[in-house]
Amino acid sequence: MGTVLKDWVKAVVSVLAAFLGVQSEANRRRDLTQGRFSVFVIAGIVSIVVFLLTVYGLVRLVLTILE
């Protein structure tokens, strides 16, 4: 696996852990010192968009079922 891909995988895992509230202090410090800020920002934005689209889709599904 390439270095860039490893950085992205670590960033996505870290963002998801933080999003769920299970990010450890040691991992947070490691990410802030070793990770690239831009990778975490992009991974965070993508995670938020996926979350919002999932909520939107579930609401539409429930409203369709209730009609």
BELJO-V172134 format. One record per residue. RES is the residue in three letters. OMEGA is omega in whole degrees, 0 to 359 (999 if undefined). NEAR is the number of other ideal C-beta (glycine too) atoms within 8 Angstrom. Layout:
RES;OMEGA;NEAR / RES;OMEGA;NEAR
This chain:
MET;182;4 / GLY;181;5 / THR;181;5 / VAL;179;6 / LEU;177;8 / LYS;177;9 / ASP;181;11 / TRP;180;10 / VAL;178;9 / LYS;180;10 / ALA;181;15 / VAL;179;10 / VAL;179;8 / SER;180;15 / VAL;179;12 / LEU;178;9 / ALA;178;11 / ALA;180;9 / PHE;180;8 / LEU;178;6 / GLY;181;5 / VAL;179;5 / GLN;179;8 / SER;180;7 / GLU;180;5 / ALA;179;6 / ASN;178;10 / ARG;178;11 / ARG;178;8 / ARG;181;9 / ASP;182;12 / LEU;181;7 / THR;186;6 / GLN;185;5 / GLY;175;13 / ARG;183;7 / PHE;184;6 / SER;180;6 / VAL;180;11 / PHE;178;13 / VAL;180;8 / ILE;179;9 / ALA;178;13 / GLY;179;9 / ILE;179;8 / VAL;179;8 / SER;179;12 / ILE;180;8 / VAL;179;8 / VAL;179;8 / PHE;181;9 / LEU;178;8 / LEU;178;8 / THR;178;8 / VAL;179;8 / TYR;180;8 / GLY;179;8 / LEU;178;8 / VAL;178;8 / ARG;179;8 / LEU;180;8 / VAL;179;8 / LEU;178;8 / THR;180;7 / ILE;183;6 / LEU;180;5 / GLU;999;4
